Amino acid sequence: MTITLLKGSDAVLLEQAAGEAVAAELGDADRNEVLDEFRGDDYDLSAVALAATTVSMFGGRVVVARNLGRFPAAESKLLIDLVDDVTDDVSLVLVWDKPITSGARSNPVPKKLADAVKGRGGDVVDTTPPSGKRRSGWFDEQFDGADVQLDRQARALVEDTLGEDVGRLPALLELVAAANPGEDRVGVEQVQPLLGESGGVPPWDLTDAIDKGRTAQAVELVRRMMAGGQRHPLQVMVTLQNHFERMLRLDGAAVHDEKAAAALLGMKGSTFPAKKALDQSSRMGSAKLARATTLLHRADVELRGATGAPPEMVLELLVARLSALSGGGRR
């Protein structure tokens, strides 16, 4: 008896993990004889419970429940009871992916369910790639396990191009392997034609580039956020407004360390974002922060149709001006 609960924010990576988990449980068995799979927005959890607790004439069985994100916490008790009651000849795979119906709400995994799975010796697997500095380590693991090896420059190119769109990586690595049969290692020349358009980037990449005065990079990143990342211009504007609002709140305040800054800003967890805001607020000074506020207000009005200018152009100009303003240091 094995129990596996799979969850994750990237649908492609979650789908891949679910397929691998089911294949591992099936082994060489006939899918038609031992597999009971429930998928979609119409089945009831009672049907899953029946399949997982009924003796089968074929012996061991694999029961898979998909699209569990459609079930609210109130119904999760049936799953918790199922985890407690599953028979010894059943391998149970629970996949907490989104409902199939477009726009339908996806509920989070109940903590009690995850605890119940762990309590029966099962595995709770989060397929969400790590963020920040740990993201590069995750990419390296995927590269190392691929059928074809990429050299250092090709790896860096793939990681930079995909950005947040990490769900494209498994298919890309398969494509590179298929396009270069028999090759032990490939480089940028073989990989670049297969990459496609650049993916989105996390908001802090953009704000970091602005703070450091890297104007060309900042403009490129804001373009990727709107294109590859599919963020609405007003969403990007909120990111920029929040970033400079933190600095404004710290400007002139009697705050001298990151813990005090985090407390003033109401931040919980890591104090690193508060330290960055405090340092940048000090570097810019009141006059430049006031100028940045004016630029943000003007762009916000333009994004809402005041001038008819294309939203992409408004944001590119805003980012360029904020970067030039931020990168010059305090005067």
NORQUI-V959340 format. One record per backbone hydrogen bond with DSSP energy under -1.0 kcal/mol. NH is the residue of the N-H (numbers start at 0). CO is the residue of the C=O. If there is no record, write none. Layout:
NH CO
NH CO
//
This chain:
3 91
4 122
5 93
6 124
13 9
14 10
15 11
16 12
17 13
18 14
19 15
20 16
21 17
22 18
23 19
24 20
25 21
26 22
28 25
32 29
33 29
34 30
35 61
37 63
48 44
49 45
50 46
51 47
58 55
60 88
61 33
62 90
63 35
64 92
65 37
67 94
68 96
69 66
70 67
74 71
77 74
79 75
80 76
81 77
82 78
83 79
84 80
85 81
86 51
89 86
90 60
91 1
92 62
93 3
94 64
95 5
96 94
103 100
106 68
113 109
114 110
115 111
116 112
117 113
118 114
119 115
120 117
121 116
122 2
124 4
126 6
133 130
134 131
137 133
138 134
139 135
140 136
141 137
142 138
143 139
144 140
145 142
148 183
150 185
154 150
155 151
156 152
157 153
158 154
159 155
160 156
161 157
162 158
163 199
164 161
165 163
167 164
168 165
171 167
172 168
173 169
174 170
175 171
176 172
177 173
178 174
182 179
185 148
190 186
191 187
193 190
194 191
198 160
204 201
206 202
207 203
208 204
209 205
210 206
211 207
212 209
213 208
214 212
217 213
218 214
219 215
220 216
221 217
222 218
223 219
224 220
225 221
226 222
228 223
230 224
234 231
235 231
236 232
237 233
238 234
239 235
240 236
241 237
242 238
243 239
244 240
245 241
246 242
247 243
248 244
249 245
250 246
252 249
254 252
260 256
261 257
262 258
263 259
264 260
266 261
274 270
275 271
276 272
277 273
278 274
279 275
280 276
281 277
282 278
283 279
284 280
288 284
289 285
290 286
291 287
292 288
293 289
294 290
295 291
296 292
297 293
298 294
299 295
300 296
301 297
302 298
303 299
304 301
305 300
313 309
314 310
315 311
316 312
317 313
318 314
319 315
320 316
321 317
322 318
323 319
324 320
325 321
326 322
328 325
//
